[in-house]
Amino acid sequence: MTPRSLPLFLAALFAATAAHADDIFQRVLVDGSRLNQLGVADSANAGSVTQQQLDARTSYRPGELLEAVPGLIVSQHSGEGKANQFYLRGFNLDHGTDLRTSVDEMPVNQRSHGHGQGWTDLNFLIPELAMRLDYKKGPYAAAQGDFSSAGAASIVYANRLTQGIASAGIGQNGFRRALLADSFDAGDGSLLYALEAQQNDGPFTQPDRYRKLNGVLRYSQGYANNGFNVTAMAYDASWNATDQIPLRAVRDGSLGRFDAIDASDGGKAQRYSLSGAWRQTTDDVSSRVSAYVIANRLALFSNFTYALDDPDNGDQFAQPDRRVTSGLDASHTWHRHTDRGSSDTTIGLQLQNDNIHNGLYHTRQRQIVSTTRQDHIVETSIGVYGENSTRWSRSLRTVAGLRADAYRFDVRSDRAANSGQASDHLFSPSLSVIAGPWRETEAYLNIGNGFHSNDARGTTITVDPKTGEAAPLVRSRGLELGLRSAAIAGLQTSLSLYRLDFDSELLFIGDAGATEAGRPSRRYGIEFSSYYKAASWLSLDLDLAYARARSRGSDPAGDFIPGAIEGVAQLAMTLTPRGPWSGSLRLRYFGPRPLMEDNSVRSSASVGLNGRLAYQIDKTLRVEVEGYNLANRRDSAIDYYYASRLPGEAQPVDDIHFHPVESRSLRLTLVKNF
């Protein structure tokens, strides 16, 4: 079957089943869309999403699996292989700053990265292996640490598969995907393997030509709370990139929505890791230890201003980054039981070292024209924490924590003025008070401090102009009130009101090779999330979030934060009738955002509608059809406002630059379980 014949096949499939319209929605959930967290969660914004529920999501790219976190938006402004853009709680998180992300207890965020602090590339993720997604928002958990002020998301891979998976997919715009995964007994344990190959061109005039190979091999013994595993992962990808384009060129007809300006933009990425985890649990104590070594390599070529700085060669720049990250994460918990309640006390240790080589180069068609800077960075951190969770009575529990972090930065640059060493440390206390449950309802009060680390290169060449001291670590302070209820049969709801402050920050601007001092900021927000099991065959999800983000202090430029997310909404419907047919629909609203400090320029809203249709041929064979941007809206995936100059323009022009959402597309997948 060719991509052109796919719509005809789907039309015939829908026509053949028109008489059974009640059976055309996907069976994806049996229980709630998120596990009931009453009596378990420490805040109204924490939750877990199960494997079955993750399987239900229609995701255009692997990173969009994180949109299972209420209020989180995952976007893209370049080629498929590039790390996604993330938005949460009034933040444009860029490629991951202030969103701590981990897969199998390995950090995904990359510190002092060539393109963006906290670089979070989830393209190595294999969704079929994701057993669970745990999330928390706000700086209220002592175990989270760096990058977690807005939120933290942890994806856990399965040790074993209940059934083997052989999957083959085909779609429009050159999409192809094949997956083979299974687990079997090996000695006293189990061996799991997964192999994935994918390609995708996208709707762009210059095809993305995204090609990736991905593999996982895991040996495990025992169970999740008493056992161990050792895992090897390998990922390799290459792509072309259609970066954001100026709105003026589309309006005057000189560029189409899917055209590229610099055809040589793109990149290559590799990730290889070896990790292990061990756990032991008894009635009185529990211990866990995980360790990892990760080798990442990236070659990234971008051109966002076209011919602004160099009309002859163009403004393309390269940001290579290669690193080896190693670390250890260990904790021990004492469980104490009394007649009135219980108490758990945990101590933890986290070590991480990054050995990094990166740089910034002016290039033309991926060939170096000049060098802006080259750096060798060694960044080392140690974090220790203690946390106590006590149930004082049937209706009152507390969680109190204290975390201490120390960082050391060692930068060896091609310019002596940019070389040097720096260090910093801070303490982060947190407290959560949980009252209830009364009538299946709990109330939460959360207070805590958090932080994110800044790029090491900025710490050795810039000082905070306000204090005169280096600021490698930026403190955040959070306050939150929340409510969670399951008082109405079949309905789970949560509501939270929060405030989050950030101190003045130093930001390394990877595209320019320089540092920039940021102003203090404050964010207020409200979030509402609900799941309703209306009938045995019908479930509804609704997530709403609104945030107000402002810079603090007087500045004639204004106090709006460019790109800061404001309004977000998701509505999902899942029908699971008896019979072979099943399906789901998901509507996502990504609201307008300020693009200038004075709010004089704003982005437009983006609305997406995705869906899935499945037919179970027999017990082990099914066919699935996924549709993306079903309304075929001509929205933006991302918007920026800055000056650029196109070839032939005499002067720079301030303009909105956008990356379009992909046009409507369909994918057909055949899945065989064995």
Secondary structure, 3 states (H helix, E strand, C coil): CCCCCHHHHHHHHHHHCHHHHHHCCCCCCCCCCCCCCCCCCCCCCCEEEEHHHHHCCCCCCHHHHHHHCCCCEEECCCCCCCCCEEEECCEECCCCCCEEEEECCEECCECCCCCCCCECCCCCCCHHHEEEEEEECCCCCCCCCCCCCCEEEEEEECCCCCCCEEEEEEECCCEEEEEEEEEEEECCEEEEEEEEEEEECCCCCCCCCEEEEEEEEEEEEECCCCEEEEEEEEEEEEEECCCCEEHHHHHCCCCCCCCCCCCCCEEEEEEEEEEEEEEEECCCEEEEEEEEEEEEEEEEEECCCECCCCCCCCCCEECCEEEEEEEEEEEEEEEEECCCCEEEEEEEEEEEEEEEEEEEEEEECCEEEEEEEEEEEEEEEEEEEEEEEEEEECCEEEEEEEEEEEEEEEEEECCHHHCEEEEEEEEEEEEEEEECCCCCEEEEEEEEEEEEECCHHHHCCCCCCCCCCCCCEEEEEEEEEEEEECCCCCEEEEEEEEEEEECCCEEEECCCCEEEECCCEEEEEEEEEEEEEEECCEEEEEEEEEEEEEECCCCCCCCECCCCCCEEEEEEEEECCCCCEEEEEEEEEECCCECCCCCCCECCCEEEEEEEEEEEEECCEEEEEEEECCCCCCCEEEEEEEEEECCCCCCCEEEEEEEECCCCEEEEEEEEEC
